[in-house]
Amino acid sequence: MKSLIIVRHAKSSWDTPLDDKKRPLIDGGRQAIKKVGQIAQELITADYEVWSSTAVRATETALIFCESVGISPSKIQFEDSLYTFNESQLEKEIKKCSNKKNKLILFGHNEAITNFVNKFGDETIFNVPTAGLVFLQFDVKNWEDINKGRTIKKIFPKEI
């Protein structure tokens, strides 16, 4: 059994003219991901692998979330290849996860996240919002074999 918790970065700022990868979170985004993390604590165990896009808004989201659920920030692997808006690229990256790891938390970007959870989950989600979390499970032994799985839980800030 493989478990994937996929989290869209929290709300970021468009106010300053920065390169897209350098946009930071706004205060409301920081608060939203803290709340999501507090609720997600019940899902998290110490054996999760943690990956994040290298975009500032994703790295900040990962750090705040991990602090909220009691995961050491040193466990986060920052991967430039996760800075993608394409679900096929996201799928390729997830399928590279070591089969020794059964649980993965991933912090990334939309459209890739919404399209990925709709392709691989059993529930249609119109849009995974900023700071939104979707927990999927796959009845397979190898990450490269993931196909249609089950949507176990969604945590969206506006529903808290």
C-alpha positions in Angstrom: 0.0 0.0 0.0 1.3 3.4 -1.0 0.0 6.6 0.7 0.4 10.1 -0.9 -0.5 13.3 0.8 -0.3 16.1 -1.8 -0.5 19.7 -0.7 -0.8 22.8 -2.8 1.3 25.7 -1.6 -0.5 28.3 0.5 -1.6 31.7 -0.8 1.3 33.8 -2.1 1.9 37.4 -2.9 1.5 39.0 -6.3 2.2 42.5 -4.9 5.9 42.7 -5.6 7.4 42.2 -9.1 9.3 39.1 -8.5 10.2 36.0 -10.5 7.5 33.4 -10.1 9.7 31.1 -8.1 10.6 33.8 -5.6 7.0 34.8 -4.6 6.6 34.5 -0.8 3.5 33.5 1.2 1.1 36.1 2.5 0.2 36.1 6.2 -3.2 34.6 5.4 -1.5 31.8 3.6 0.8 31.1 6.6 -2.3 30.9 8.9 -4.2 28.6 6.5 -1.4 26.0 6.2 -1.0 26.0 10.0 -4.7 25.2 10.4 -4.5 22.5 7.7 -1.4 21.0 9.4 -3.1 20.9 12.8 -6.0 18.9 11.3 -3.7 16.7 9.3 -1.7 15.6 12.4 -4.0 12.6 12.8 -2.8 11.4 9.3 0.9 11.9 9.8 3.4 9.3 11.0 7.1 9.5 11.3 7.8 7.3 8.3 6.7 9.8 5.7 9.1 10.9 3.0 8.7 14.7 2.4 9.3 16.4 -0.9 8.8 20.0 -1.9 9.1 22.2 -5.0 12.0 24.7 -4.7 9.6 27.7 -5.3 9.7 30.0 -2.2 5.9 29.7 -1.7 6.1 25.8 -1.7 9.2 25.7 0.5 7.6 28.0 3.1 4.4 26.0 3.0 6.4 22.7 3.5 8.3 24.2 6.5 5.2 25.6 8.2 3.2 22.4 7.6 6.0 20.2 8.9 6.4 22.3 12.0 2.6 22.0 12.6 2.6 18.2 12.4 5.9 17.6 14.2 8.1 16.6 11.2 11.7 17.9 11.4 12.4 20.4 8.6 15.6 18.4 7.9 13.4 15.6 6.4 12.2 17.8 3.6 13.9 17.1 0.2 13.7 20.2 -2.0 13.4 19.2 -5.7 13.5 21.7 -8.6 11.7 19.1 -10.7 8.6 19.5 -8.6 8.3 23.1 -9.8 5.8 22.0 -12.4 2.2 22.9 -13.4 1.9 19.7 -15.5 0.4 16.6 -14.0 2.3 14.3 -16.3 5.6 15.7 -15.0 4.3 15.5 -11.4 3.3 11.8 -12.0 6.8 11.0 -13.4 8.4 12.5 -10.3 6.1 10.7 -7.8 6.7 7.4 -9.6 10.5 7.9 -8.9 9.9 7.6 -5.2 11.9 4.7 -3.6 9.7 1.6 -3.1 11.3 1.3 0.3 9.1 4.3 1.2 5.4 3.6 1.5 4.4 7.2 2.4 5.1 10.5 0.7 4.0 14.0 1.4 4.5 16.4 -1.6 4.2 20.2 -1.7 3.7 21.6 -5.2 1.6 23.7 -7.6 -1.7 23.8 -9.5 -2.8 22.9 -12.3 -0.6 19.8 -11.7 -2.1 19.0 -8.3 -5.8 19.3 -9.2 -5.3 17.3 -12.4 -3.2 14.7 -10.7 -5.7 14.0 -7.8 -8.6 13.8 -10.4 -6.7 11.3 -12.5 -5.5 9.2 -9.6 -8.2 9.6 -6.9 -11.8 8.3 -6.9 -13.4 11.6 -6.3 -13.7 14.6 -8.6 -12.3 17.8 -7.1 -13.0 21.0 -9.1 -10.0 22.8 -7.7 -7.5 22.0 -4.9 -7.3 25.5 -3.3 -4.1 27.1 -2.0 -3.1 25.3 1.2 -5.4 22.4 0.2 -4.4 18.8 1.1 -5.6 15.6 -0.5 -4.7 12.2 0.9 -4.6 9.3 -1.7 -3.9 5.6 -1.2 -2.9 3.1 -3.8 -3.1 -0.7 -3.5 0.3 -1.3 -5.1 3.8 -2.3 -3.9 5.7 0.0 -6.3 5.3 3.7 -6.8 5.8 3.2 -10.6 2.6 1.1 -10.6 0.3 3.7 -9.1 -3.0 4.0 -11.0 -6.5 4.8 -9.9 -6.4 4.9 -6.1 -8.7 6.1 -3.3 -9.3 9.6 -2.1 -9.1 9.1 1.7 -9.4 12.7 3.0 -9.4 16.3 1.8 -8.6 19.3 4.0 -9.3 22.6 2.5 -8.8 25.8 4.5 -12.3 27.3 3.8 -13.9 24.1 5.2 -12.1 24.4 8.5 
